[in-house]
Amino acid sequence: MRKPTRAVTLLLAACALVIGGCASTTLTSVWRDPSYSSVPFKTVLVMGVSETAGVRRIFEDEFAAKLKSVGVLAHPSYTFIPQDGPADRATLDAAIAKAGAQGVLVTRLLKVDRRTNYAPGSVWAVPAVGHYRDFHGYYSSMWVQYAPPQRYDYEVVVLETNLWRAEKGELVWSGMTETFAPSDVRRATQEFADVIIKALREQRLI
């Protein structure tokens, strides 16, 4: 069996990186309350809705750290609501009060889409210098290289993030995102938080 050429190897590696290895997040839709004109939120309670305790804590820690880096006093909700699963209204209100939060930022999973992408096959030849000068030069360069068509199955995580005004319980901002299913939750959260924070800053909400 012939070993894959360098060109074929690079092509397949690039496709794999684009489809499966990247944890990039795209903001697909945004809504903002047009009537909200108050000052930006300076203190925020960060809530990640997950049935997995470790994922929730990593998400809230990383998102809170990113908010702090832009001057927002952010608190992970698990520091006030340590139990996993849904909390009752009294527990939520107590957590908001203890955090002194002006806003509550909640992210939840909506769905995981399984998608497929196809990369067409490629055929090419790399002629040697002066390949038409003699028969041997022509012969050595006429063999083409071939990369077969490839199918890539991957997952996209669809999340909803809402920013609530704690004082009145009103929804101020909502965004939908798509993220290539990551293998590193911590890194994916950092990239995800950058996208959401950028959108919120553009709207002058933080």
N, C-alpha and C positions, 0 to 999 in steps of 0.2 A: 504493500500500500504506500502510495506517495505521501510524504509529509506535507502538511499545508504550507503554502508559501507565506512569506511575511505579509504580503498584501492581503491575502485571505484572512490571516490571523488578526490583523489590525481592523479589517472590516467587521468581523464578527465581534471583536472586543468593543468596538464603538457602538454597535447595535445593542449589545448587552448593557452597556453603560446607560444609553439613552432610555431603554425600556425598563430595565429592572434594577439598576444600581443607583438610580438617582432618587433622592427623597424630596425633590422639589415640590413646592406647594403653589397652586394657582387659585386665586380668588375668582370664583365664577359668577357670583352675584352679591349685590350689596343693597341694603336698605338703611336709610337714616330718617329719624323722626324730624321732619322739616320745622316743627314748632319748637324743638329744643334749642335754646339759645343761651343756656347758662354757662358758667365757667367750666373749663375742662376738669375732668375727674383727676384728683390728686391722690386719692386713696382707693384702692381696688381690692376686692376679695376675688381670688382666682379659683374657679371650680372646674374640675375635669370630671365628667361623668363616665365612670368605667367600673365594670364588675371586678376588675383585677386591681387589687390594692396597690401593688407595686407600680403599675402603669399610671394610676391616678396620682400617686405621690411624685413620681418622676416628672409627669406633665406639669403639675402645679408648681413644683420647685423651679423648673426650668423657665416656665412662662413668667413666674413672679420675678425671677432674676433678670429676665430680659426687660420687664417693665421698670424695675429699679434702675437699670442702666440708662433709661431715658428720663429719669426723675420722678417716676410714679412710685409711691409707697404701696407695694403690693404684698398681700398675705396669701399663702396657700391655704385653702379652706380646711385641709385635713388637720391643721394645727388647732383649729377650733371645733371641727367636726371629725373626730378620729374614727368613728365607726364607718364601716363600708355599707353601701346600699343607700336607699332613700332616707332622708331626715325629715322629721315633722316640722311644722311651721314654727313652733316655739324654738326648736333647735336652730333653725335657719336664722330667725330674728336675733337670737342671742349671739350667734357667730358674727353677724353683720355688726351688731352693736359693739362687741368686744374688739373687732378689727377697726372700728371707727370708719367703716367703708362708705364712701360716697357712691361707689358703683360696684356691681357684681358682674364679673365676666365669666360666662358659662359656656363650655364647649362640650358637645355631645356627638357621638357617632350616629350618623343617619343610615349609612349602608356601606357595604364593600362591593364594588363592581368588579367583575372578572371580565377582562377584555383581551382581545387578540390583535396583534399587529403582524403584518407580513412584510418581509424584505425581499424584493425580487432578486433573482439570480443575476450574476454579472459574468460577462466574458470579456477578456481583454488580453492583449499581447504587448510585450515590452520589447521592441526591436533593438538589437544591438547596434552600436555605432558602425556605420558602413556596412549594414547587413546585406545590401544589394551588390556589394563590390565583388563578391565571389559566392560560389555555391555553398560553401561551408558556413559562411556568415549568415546567409539567408536561411539555411536549414536549421541552424541552432536557435534562430529567433522566431521561427514560424509557429512554434508550439504555444498554444493559447493557455491562459490560466482561467479557471472556472470556479466561481463561488455559487453553490446551489441556493435555491430559494430557502428562506428561513421563516419559521413561524414562532412568534413569541407570545406566550400567555402570561399575563401579569394582572395584578390587582391594584385598584385605585380606591383609596379610602375617602369617603365623602363625609365631611364634618360640618356642623352648624355651630357658629359662635355668636352669642348674644351678649350685649352690654346693657345691663339694667340699671336704672336709677334707684338706688337703695331706698331713699327717703319716701318715694311714692310708689315704688314697684312698677315703674313704667319702662317699657322697652325703648331704648334710645337708638341702638344700632344693631344690625344683624348681617352676618356674612356667611356665604356658603363657599367651601373650599374643596379642592380635589388634591390629593397627595398620593404619589406612587407609594404603594405599601412598603414601609420601611422595615429594615432588619434591626436598626438601632433607634430605639424609642427616644433616647435622650437627644441625639443629633437631629432627628426628625422634628421633635418639639421645638428645638431652637430655631430651625428654619421656618417652621410653621408660625411661631411667635413673631418672627421678624416681619412676615407678610401681614399678619393681623395688626401689629403695632404700627406699621407704616400706614395702613389704611385708616386707622383711628387718628393718627397724628395729622393726616391730610384733612380729616374732617374736624380737626381741632377739638377732639373729645378727650384727649390726654395731652 
